[in-house]
Amino acid sequence: MSIVNSIRQQLVPITPEGYPFIGAFALVSLILFWVWTPLGWLGAVLTLWCVYFFRDPPRVTPVREGLVVAPADGRISQITTTPPPHELGLGDKALPRVSIFMSVFNCHVNRSPISGRVEKIVYQPGKFLNADLDKASLDNERNSLVIASDKTRIAVVQIAGLVARRIVCFVREGQPVGAGERFGMIRFGSRLDVYLPPNAVPVVAVGQTAIAGETVLADLNGGNVGNIFRSG
């Protein structure tokens, strides 16, 4: 039994959203093996990729008050100041925005950037443009959340891309969430925008790799972000 537990500890967990897809890929692979062996091996490779795509590794989230952590794995594609989508109800004033682009090779489980309460969830149908384009923030299909704490409000927007055709949200309005807690995912390849408070200064750079639930995007209280993981 200890050997089984040891193996389980070494394996990366899979999000339940992925099981139907993994099962379908595996079934098709078996059929392809019966039709023609080389096609079966191709199906096996795609099945392994599907398992990799739906991985949900544990993350260690910094818990210091005022930190805003990345909601997604991927590349910091844009850092700008722009008005948020109208459906968020955050007004027309331009806010700092950090955009994270997720390729099909990134983990696609999304995590809350702060601890608080889900104040609003708004789904907006739209196009499926390249998620790396700036206009994707307003033109593409998206699902927006406003998360409110005692001191601030942060908006995070799940944006579908060229390949993505399904935005999944695990939470509901009024639900409390912790920083780094899973709130949804997007299948397959997409982008997340994080709208920060007016005076917030991002501490990441364009081109940097973000890790959901761990990478600090901004420190609303100031301070030395580089020391947040050090103790004593």
N, C-alpha and C positions, 0 to 999 in steps of 0.2 A: 504493500500500500504506500510506503514511503517513496518508492521509486516512481509510482504514478503521480504522487503529489509533487515530486521533484520535477518531473517532466512538465506538469501543468504550470509550475512556476516559471519555467523557461520559455513557454510559449506566450506570444503576444495575444491578448484577448481580442476577440472579434465582436464588433458591434452587432446586435441582433438584426439590425436593418440589412445586414449583408447575407444572412443565411439563405434566403430564397434565391439570391443571385448565385451564390456559391454552389448551391444544390443544382440549379439549372445548368450552370457551366459544366459541372461534373457529369450530369446526365447526358448532355450533348457530347461530351468527350467520350463516354462509353459507347454511344451510338457511332461516333466517328471511328473509334477503334474497330468496331464491327464492320464498318464500310471499307475503311482503308487505314492501315496502321499509322502512316505518316500524319494523316489528318487527326488521328486520335492523339498523337503526341502534341500537335499544335493546340488541340483543345485542352490538354493537360497543362500546358504552359499558361494558357489564358485563365484556366481555373486557379492556378497558383497566383497569377497576377490579381485575380478577383479577391482571393484571400488576403493578399497584401494590401489591396486598396481599402478593404473594410476593417483593417486593423484598428484597434482602439487601445494604444499603450497607456499605462498609468503615467501621470504627470505630477510633479511636485510644484505647487503654486506658492509663490511668496505671499505672505499674509499681512504685510505691513499696511496700515491704513493709508489710503490715498494712491495706491499703485493701480495702474490700469494695465492688465496683461493681455497678450494677444489672444484673440478668439479663434485663430486658425493657424495651422501649419502652412508655410509657404514663403514666398518672396515679398518683401515690402516693395510694392510696385509704384506707389505714389504717396507723397506727403504734401498736402496742400491746404488751403483755406477756402471753403466754399459753402454756400447755403445748403442745409440738409434737405432731403426730399420733403415735400409739403405734407405728406401724410403722417410724418412724425410729430407734427404739432410743436416743433421747437422754434418756430418763428423763421423770419427771412434773413436774419443776421448770419453772416459767414462764420463758420466754425472750423477749427482745425480738424482735418480728416486724414486718417492713416488707412491706406488700402493694402490688403494682402491678397496676392494672387496664388491660387492653389492649382497646381498641375495635376494630371491624373496619377502622378506618383506620390503625391502628398497624402498624409492622413487627412480625411475629410470630416472628422468629428469636430464640431464647433463647441467652444467653451465660453462661459460668461467672462467678460473683461473685469467685472467688479462684483462685489457682494451687494445685494439689494433686493428689490422687488420688481418683478416684471410689470411695469406700469402700462405698457401698450404693446400689442402685436398687430401688425398690419401687413396683409399680403397684397401685392400689386402685380397683376399680370403684365406681360410685356414681351419684348423681343428676346432673341438669343444671339446677341452680338458677341464678338470676342470680349471676354470679361476684362482683358487688359486695357481696353479702350476707356478713356475718361467718360464718354457719354453713356457707357454701360450702367453707370450709377443711377441714371434717370430713365433710360430707355429699356433696360432689360427686366425680365421677370425678377421679382425680389420679395423678400420677406423681412420686415423691419421690426426690431424690438427696441423699446426704450426701457432701460433698467435704472431705477432710481434708488439711491441710498439716502441716508439722512442728510448728506451734505452736497450731493451732486446728482446729475443725470447723465447717463452715457447712452448713446444710440449705436446699435450694431445692426448692419444690413447684410443679409445673405443675398448674393446676386448670382443668378444663373449665368452660364457662359455658353460657348458654342456647343459643347457636348452635354452639359448639365441639362437635365429635363425633369428634375425632381428635387424640390427643396423640402426638407423635413424639419419640423420643429417639435421638440420633445416637451416644451413647457407651455403654460397657459397664463393668461393675464391674471395678475394678483398673486402669482406664485413666488415665494422667496427663492433666491438662488445664491450660491456662494461663488466667490471668485474661482475660476477654473472649473466650475461645474458644467457638465455637458448640457447643452440646450438644443442641439440639432445637428444636422449635417446636410451636405449637398452632393448629389450624384450627377455627373462625374467631371470634375474640373470646373472651377468657378472662382469667386472672389468675395471677400468680406470687407466692408467699409466700417470704420469705427469713427464716430463723431464725438470729439472731446469737448469739454467746457471751453468757453471763449478764451480764457487766459492760459490754457494748458499748453505746454511746450513738449512735443514729442522727443523722446530720447533714443529713437532708432533712426536709421538712415535708409534711403532708397537702395535696394539691392541686397539688404541684409536678410538673412533667413530667420523667420519667426517660428517659434515653437508654441503651439496652443497651450494656454494655461501656465506658461513659464516665462516667456519673453516679456519684459516690461516695456510697454509702449510709451507710458508717461507716468510721471510722479506728480500728482496734484498737490502734494505738500512740499515739493522741493526736496532737498536732501541729496545724499550720495547714493545713487541707485546702484553703483558698483559694489556696495557693501551689504546689500539686502540679504544675501545668502550667508553672510558670515555671522557667527555667534561667538561671543566671548573671545 
